[in-house]
Amino acid sequence: MQKKRILVAPLNWGLGHATRCIPIIKALEENGFEPVISSDGIALALLKKEFPELTALELPSYKIQYAQNGENFKWKLFKQIPNMFRAVRNEQKQTEKWLAEYQIDGIISDNRLGVHSKKVPSVFITHQLNVLTGNTSWFTTKIHHLFIKKFNICWIPDVAGKPNLSGKLGHLAKTNLNIKYIGPLSRLHKKPMEEIYDLMVLLSGPEPQRTLLENKLHEELKNYDGKIVFIRGVVENEQKITSRFNITSYNFMNSAELETAFNQSKMVLCRSGYTTIMDLAQLGKKAFFIPTPGQYEQEYLAKKLNKKGLVPCCKQDDFKAARLLQADLYKGLQNVAKETVTWQELFGLFEGK
């Protein structure tokens, strides 16, 4: 019997959306489905490396350009809204073509607004029921909800009650959206390993901010007293490893290598992206956050976790290596899931249950 084919399509915005789809793709395979992966740019490159045996399809890029200066981040994004709507229309057309061409039986879209169809069950994944953009949050949230309503259901990778990881991003006072909390998603597992690195630096996210932070950290950490593993978050054809002084650098790591590096590191210096937060909670790691300048969501999450005494943070321009000592005074993140998600129940949608 032909396995049911499920199209899994994460947004290409840094690597977070793609990496949190990895446990979903694995669960689909374990439950007798055939995943078909689709995205663009580094998100698609990463998934192709993780799942070389699966059909991989390229979606049109949203072609988002990011501001060099964090303060202009929002306005640069707003100016590109017409481009984004065009890309959403294009991916909608492309999705309909693929349904017939690849006999797709269901869709799981991680923040790709146009990847849905009335012909098959369509799931939207987001941790942002509130889309924070400062004084325009009400507007961006309303637009987001209009798109979410085009899907059969919205899965939120968090828990419904407290304590939770996403705070007001993933929780609404009241809503008529069809939502289901599926618990945090992580492709990583906690393993008992000797800690050989004092610090793990994990970079990801949109350019040019990724490169700006990389350059700053190389400067600030050159006199750091301890061993550092530095993962640059640049997905290329071949893995490149370089060692200089106390720093071992990788351009990227696959999931298994990343899991080992996490488990072998005492603490992690990274952006406060939601996927990274879910990974840190799963592994119970201490961390230090530098949110992407101008990204309200990351700034909100960093401040929220700092206030709760879990993870220290600072602005990109203010970072100094000495600040890492603060991490010892904070509790670190812990797993908030009380019960584990049953994939069988979630995937029942594709079986007509």
Summary of the structure (lengths in Angstrom):
residues: 353
radius of gyration: 19.7
end to end distance: 19.2
largest distance: 60.6
contacts: 1130
relative contact order: 0.13
helix: 39%
strand: 17%
